[in-house]
């Protein structure tokens, strides 16, 4: 059994994406223990650290085959390009990827929030690859996907092509993803809402007594929309919460990419100093989240890691991209997960009120959150079983 696994963050510097990749590989190997798994990445060194026993596959070779910078053309044009790829009429590096694809039984796009209007290059390459593999008769799937915002007709059309070629879809949430798939003409029988694959790593941790710390995570980058006034409002809320409850703050950085370094932003808001021991491992962040009574977060996977362990979360957002993430997650956890739009009037008060309320309810919410996470873990495992 040969498997190609695409994933959300090729640098392997985002611990949420790494966690989803680890669970995807675990579930695939549970069905096929001897499978050869090749993972698209730009960091083969880190792949060996996070996912031992896998083989790296160069992202540049995939891109050479699937023209990510070229907008989709007409149906005849796309068919002609697929024919050229099959005949090997592509640059050498692209041919290398196509040779690997030709010998593959299964192509899986592991979890992520990258199929959207913000990432047209990655979206084009991933969906063209799936459509090509499906046309060859190979099994294809997208798992643990957070789709959108996706309004671009060209990209929606490519999603339709991939699904028409047989790709099955596992969605992280039921709020936005099904609407996008419906616009692409994808029937209900072709997708399931499974929750986030990364829930499994946190949910399976042994039960521990409820912590008393407040966990915190935030990201300041273009797609997050968080501005300096937002940082100041969040800082004031945290200060009041820490003083009122006589507790400590636990930092929960998720991204360690240089262009979106969560550690740097967390330190700017709170004065936190990163420890000498490295934090860039999903298990480390999951363990830290488990020491909290409440998590206040602007990053999605800090909330996933906490909720799966029964820790309630207040999620804040300042962009459509993060709105979809946080509202979708709250929909998956109807109790114990609330969201606040930092762009609305009175957001600071609502953020503090929600945090105060969930702090007081933390003990009684713990079991319900763990149970809800377990339901999603089971749904995700069944999706993989049926796929294989």
Secondary structure by P-SEA (a helix, b strand, c coil): cbbbbbbcccccccaaaaaaaaaaaaaaaaaccccbbbbbcccaaaaaaccccbbbbbaaaaaaacccccccccaaaaaaaaaaaaaccccaaaaaaaaaaaaccbbbbccccccccccaaaaaaaaaaaaaaaaaccccccccccccccccaaaaaaaaaaaaabbbbbbcccccaaaaaaaacccccccccccccaaaaaaaccccccccbbbbbbbbcccccccaaaaaaaaaaaaaaaaaacbbbbbbbccccccccaaaaaaaaccccccccccccaaaaaaaaaacccccccccaaaaaaaaacbbbbcccccaaaaaaaaaaaaaccccbbbbcccccaaaaaaaaaaaaaaaacccaaaaaaaaaaaaaaaaaaaaaaac
